[in-house]
Amino acid sequence: MTEENVAAAELAFGEALAELEAIVKALESGQLGLEDSLERYERGVALLRACQAKLDDAQQRVTMLVGELEDEGDTGE
Amino acid sequence: MTDERRTISVSDAMAMAKVALERVQVRVVGEVSECTVKPGYKAVYFTLRDEGAAMPCLMWRDAYASCGAELRAGQLVEVGGTFTAYPPKGRMQFLVRSLALAGEGALRMQVAALARQLEREGLMRPDRKRPLPPFPQRIGLVTSPRGKAVHDVIRTLRRRYPYAELCIAGVRVEGDAAPAAIVSGLETLYRHGGIDVIILGRGGGSYEDLMPFNAEEVARAVVASPVPVVTGIGHEPDTTIADMVSDLRASTPTAAAEAVAPSTEEIEGRLRSQARLLARALRHTIRDGEHRVRALAQRHVLRDVSGVLAVPAQRLDAARADLLRAGPRLIEEAGERMARSQDGMRRAAAHVLPRHGSALALARERLLDEGERFTKSFERQVALEAARLEDLSPLGILSRGYAVCYDETGERIVRDAGSVGPGTRVGVRLARGSLGCLVEEIRTEE
């Protein structure tokens, strides 16, 4: 529940998805009151949006820590 | 030697050949083929070949056991022994007395010895293998910056999982300097921090090409990794020591990249299913609440939300007011009656019992007290009834967050989204106040 203070967009994809899955599980348990259900539902929707946004604007980032990347087509190694 | 014109039996001829062959003692290097090592057999049979010739060999069991090698087709071996003949089949054979793996074969033996040692240390135990993070944010890669492997990994991750940053330590993976370079590449990644999983890879090559991945220092660096290491070294059948001690062995660099990253399709499928479950769970919660409200609303006292509530409450109010009014009046009447009797009595007894006047005043006081007690207890009763009604009231339910939707006339409760159309006005009763709403969109549940 402490995670709820973190904006959904600031979570790593895996964290957001894990929280979303926990929310779904809690909602499915049917143990929550209506207000709580609505609150979590809204949080769940925010997490879904954040995950989708992350998927939509993902661009591969490649960082060379050691060595220099050479073009493909080189034989050998 | 023998007289060529003399005729001898086949057995004698083969015996002569055997003696002659057994004088030839040599060391031979060749590739093993057609190797038969069977538990019940007294000897191991195999053929040594080169491009131009084949040589059938046999080696007695105990000699084979003591040489320490495990024969497999394709191995290059060096054997020492003599030729011999097997008269019953008329076959020439080489009787192997000593056997050693040559070239790559020798390397394989070294590697096998190191593998056994590391295994004894427990470095290959299955419980040492860590699970891979499901959604890595930063993936490390140690491989050559040249050639196919690095591009295979980049391409695979771009296709499947472009969400992670790929941090590459491009190092030499061939030659004598390679083990140290690989270790330093791994250590660079460990130090870099924030890396969730590491791929150690290289493309296919000969057994000797893969030797750096059989180096003990590389194995120990993999074991020391703070995050899971996935190896993708060479092609399918090649297994190096680095593979054996890693957390997951993939057959190629591409397979290693696939192993560390879930595919976009998989992820999106998972998101979609979560979205579906989320909506369904909330619908379920709401429907459940609805049922409970409906069940309550069906109770006799609550049939009509406004009327049923109002009538008993008003009736109670009226009764209460009546009582409040009636109480004092009763007392008053009693007082008047008493006053009248008092008067009468006073008149009658003014001269007979003048001293009884004080007793009458006392009785009057008592009656006034009585009346007050009566109204007080009724007030308590009313309060109790009101509280009970409050418990049953839909207003109580509304205060828990439910709302009741009425149609335009305000008389009928809207229970089905399909029963109103866009543009219809509806009223929504909340815990405090109500809303006049215009329907914009109808969503009927599937």
Interface residues (C-beta under 8 A of the other chain):
Chain A: A12 F13 G14 L17 L20 E21 I23 V24 L27 E28 G30 L32 G33 L34 E35 S37 L38 Y41 G44 V45 L48 C51 Q52 K54 L55 A58 Q59 Q60 R61 V62 T63 M64 L65 V66 G67 E68 L69 E70 E72 D74 T75 G76 E77
Chain B: P133 P134 F135 Q137 S144 P145 R146 G147 K148 A149 V150 H151 I154 L157 R158 P162 Y163 E165 L166 C167 I168 A169 G170 V171 R172 V173 E174 S184 G185 T188 L189 H192 R202 G203 G205 T264 I267 E268 R270 L271 Q274 A275 L277 L278 A281 L282 H284 T285 I286 D288 G289 R400 G401 Y402
